[in-house]
Amino acid sequence: MNVLKLNPFSKYGNLKRRLQPVSHDEISAVHIICLQSMECEDIGCDPLGLHQATRDHDIPKVTLMKDNKIYKDVAVLSGKCPKCETV
């Protein structure tokens, strides 16, 4: 807890300050839509890891509806095999 500076007590056990409440919106997960497989599944290709097929500034952002919640600006990633160039 000392690394994150979340320890409200001094090394002698005295209360230095009270911790603020945690905002669940600020610590929520980042959602990304990506491929189910992380390697090339083409029959004629060795199982190689996929590379990102889209440049960072061209990654599409969409609205994701999940568990009755709406998440805006969710990145949609695509992959490309470095050997057979299958997308």
N, C-alpha and C positions, 0 to 999 in steps of 0.2 A: 504494500500500500504506500510505502514511502516513495517509490519510483513514480507513481501517479500523483503524488502529493495529496492523497486522500486520507491521510492519518490526521485526525483532529487533535491528537494528543502530542505533547512534547516528549522528549526522551525520558523525562522525569515523571510522566504520567499526568501532567496537568493539561486541562482542556485549553487548547489554543484558540480554536474557532469551531463553530458548528458547520457541518456539511450542508450544502444546498441540496434541495430535492433534485432528483434525476429526471430529465425530460426524455420520455420514451421516443418522441419524434426526432430528437437529435442523435439518438443512438440506434435508430432503426436500421435494418439491413438494406444493403443496396441490391436492387433487383436487376438481373441481366438475363435476357433470353438468348440462349446459345444452343448449339448442337447437342444431341443426346450422346453421340459418340465423339471421342477425342482423337480417333485415329482413322486412317483411310480404310474403308471396308470394301474397296474394289477387289474383285477376284484376282486380277492379274497384277496386283500391287502388293508389296510388303506392307505390313501394318505400321505405317509411319505416322508420327504425330502431325496433326493439322496445323497450318499456320493461319494467322488472321488474314482473311482475304480482303478486308475493307480498310482503307486508310482511316486514321483516327478521326479526321475532320469530316469524313463521309459516312460515319456510322449512323444509321437511322435511329431516331428516338421515337418511341411509341407510347401509348397509354395502355397500361396493363390493369386488367380487372381480376383480382384474386381474393378469394375469401371475403366477398362483399366489401372490398376496399379498392380504391382507385389509386394507382401509382402512375405519375406522369414522368415523362422523359426517361423511360426505360430503354437501355441500349439493346439493339438486336445485332448479335455477332454472327458472322459466317466464317467457314473455314475452307482452306484449299490445300490439297495434297502437294507437297513440294516435288514429288516424283512424277505422278501422272497428271497433275494439275486439275484433278476433279474438284469441283466446288461443292 
